[in-house]
Amino acid sequence: MVSGKVNFIVSKEDWSLHRKGELDQSRHREKVREAIKKNLAEIISEESIIMSDGKKVIRVPIRSLEEYRFRYDYRKQKHAGMGKGDSKVGDVVGSERQPAAPGMGGGAGEQAGVDYYETDVTIEEISEMVFEKLSLPDLQEKNEKKLAAKAIEFKDIRKKGLQGNIDRKRTLLEVLKRNALQGKPGVHGIKPEDLRYKTWETTYQYQSAAVVMAMMDTSGSMGPFEKYIARSFFFWMVRFLRSKYQQVEILFLAHHTDAKLVTEEEFFSKGESGGTRCSSVYRLALQLIEEKYNPRDYNIYAFHFSDGDNLSSDNELCVELVKELLNKCNLVGYGEIEGPYYYTGTLKTSYKQIEDKKFTLVSIRDKKGVYPALRAFFTDKRENGTVSMIQPFEQYAGE
Amino acid sequence: MSSELKALEKSIEEIAEIAKGFGLDFYPMRFEVCPAEIIYSFGAYGMPSRFTHWSFGKAYHKMKMQYDYNLSRIHEMVINSNPCYAFLLEGNSLIQNKLVVAHVLAHSDFFKNNVWFRKTNRDMMESMSAAAQRFHSYELQYGYEKVERFIDAVMAIQQHIDPHCYIKEAENKNCQCSCDRQQTPYDDLWNLDKEKNRSSECNCENNRLFPEVPQRDLMFFILEHAKDLEEWQKDIISVLRDEMFYFWPQMQTKIMNEGWASYWHLRIMREMDLDVQQSIEFAKMHAGVMQASTRNINPYLLGIKIFENIEKRWDNPSARERKLYQRPGGQGREKIFEVRTIDNDVSFIRNYLTKEIVDELDLYLYRKVGHEYKIVDKDWEQVRDEMVKNLTNCGVPYIDVINGDYGKRGELYLLHRYEGLELDVQHLEKTLEHVHLIWGRPVYLETKIDSKAVLFCYDGNAIAKKLI
């Protein structure tokens, strides 16, 4: 409607089909996912994930997708601001690390400079990305009975089929039934229509046996940081194993001067103290293998995390025991967390003499090291593995 | 038409009459009531219809989230076009809409009359939506990813246009061969009276410099001289460049434009009959718009204060002003209309930000000290000058193309006109990669870091930098 005096129109249309913003937002989200993938190392040791305690959705801060351009260095620039009337030279108007307040605190849009972006991701989404490239390395065929990778199961009976698959029992039953209906009971005169054939279905039975021993140093020298790193690693290891493999037993072994088998919950929550004798945990592992997990029946993996601050007289024994473990395990991994103190005679130095392809040693300096450690331990080094009996679920999911 | 819209229409008529009475001169108006998501997508794209890009999605997401958490609210969005489109947020109360309409009319007046908008394409909406369709067809033809990557690259340098090219257009386009090249910044002054057409007599050796004089319009230079661009790629560069020309005057006059609109919504609303309830609602909304912010300048607040201050000083000049500037008094309105016509933010702040305003608004300068941002200066002239500096060229560093055939290998050499402020190195390096993607050959950028000249180079594989 055009007014007489002033030229204007007011209208209200149906905008329900206008979805451009949403569409480009989903493209942006896709790009965020790519960014998460690139920054996995940083993200997976985020506290919000490790401590998520089963919560499905978590918020991870990632460096937002930057729109790059030639611009001034914000941190070297002087900026203008407005006070409440009482500002003085020297007053602090903000700090570099603005807390990412829950639900985006006020003024979230005010900061220029570093642009952090919080995004909601489910743990499943992140797990999927983390596990994409991981697998239990060097899996071997152990006890044949237990390992039937691709099993054939006859489940169905049909009237047509291959001669070799004639189901004799069913065929005879058919004959009996037909003769009985005709009033001449008994098994005589087999006709083509009586023939019954078995048909098969391919099923997968993953009953291969693998046992993974998670060993963690809980001695006094393991500070909050070291424990956090070790637990982050084991958190992802456990998730990874449970989601990818059906038949994997996980044993949790904690030690200081003595080692003991603990529950998963204790393993992830309990703090201990005291001195360190790493050999104790290897002894316990060997003992368990002896008692319950025959290497002929099991793929055995042992992973040990420590800060390397071991009783120095114990180091030689550790080397021996690790070698003994190597005889029985597919892989032995040792992760040393380098804390704020620098020890010269750490366990790592002693382990350097071990020359065995099945032994993997990593050292972790910061939170970002957890992901490379996972990759180092759970990557199959033999490119074309001769046997790969335990197949990850996803490989047959589509069949 | 619903009764709500009818009531709105009636108010618009009334408001427009008042605005005209005040002397505001605006385009024919098209008001459209639409839901929040629409306003946010227009806000994110800068336009109702524009090509597709993830960065708009990012902006949209951010705006929408702030809206959802009730942290911010866009009440309107105005498009600089003729007729002028204004989108009002569905759910605004009538009184909110009245304020918004008054505000919008002043924006329309500003678009129509401010000299920096004189060359603006007022049919930009049509151009943009046509471009959006072409870009879409490129996606189908050349693949989504490829087109997106190219747009990413062009967006990285889209701010490097020469907004004054219209002024330069009028100057002669004859060869300024290198023997004419400036020796001092004032050479052009001495040459003003000279005969311009000397290209024919220029035979010096160096006249093969390419470009002959440094080019500020990187977008245009690349468009003209990059060797391996396909037509669709040229189209993308040219569209983004045109769009930047459209947005530039808006970026250049943000404080003035918002100040002008706020100045007038306040005055127009005072003319309206409001009951107590409505007055309170209006006051609340106005106060919300005027909120100060410790780490930013609120353009609405600063702008209105400066306009009011000008009006006051021209209405009631001091004895000194009367004598020194021959200012008779009573010219406040006239003066602010003049300012609205001829200034932009840089001149607005430089000429009219007074000590009185700096004190009243408690303006200060802050910078990073250690891990914190601290107030470092409250001297009003320092504040003014630093603000002018940050607003110059819309806050975009000057980058000149000084050689498009560097090393006789067709490589691109850019020079940052360092004016005391360093570039963000991480961004610089990433942006060079983008420039390389478009230029197709190694690209260089010279700048200063810690007072030393540094040359960055990206050759397609890695960034190298060296002191020169």
Interface residues (C-beta under 8 A of the other chain):
Chain A: M1 S3 K5 V6 N7 F8 I9 V10 S11 K12 E13 W15 H18 K20 G21 E22 L23 D24 Q25 S26 R27 H28 R29 E30 K31 S64 L65 E66 E67 Y68 R69 F70 R71 Y72 D73 Y74 R75 K76 Q77 K78 H79 A80 G81 M82 G83 K84 G85 D86 S87 K88 V89 G90 D91 V92 V93 G94 S95 E96 R97 G103 M104 G106 G107 A108 G109 E110 Q111
Chain B: M1 S2 L5 L8 E9 I12 E13 A16 E17 K20 P28 M29 R30 F31 E32 V33 C34 P35 E37 I38 Y40 S41 A44 Y45 T52 H53 W54 S55 F56 G57 K58 Y60 H61 K62 K64 M65 Q66 Y69 L71 S72 P83 E90 M155 A156 I157 Q158 Q159 H160 A292 S293 T294 R295 N296 I297 N298 L301 L302 L361 D362 L363 Y364 L365 Y366 R367 K368 H371 E372 Y373 K374 I375 V376 D377 K378 V383 E386 M387 N390 G395 V396 P397 I399 H416 L421 E422 L423 D424 V425 H427 L428 K430 T431 H434 L445
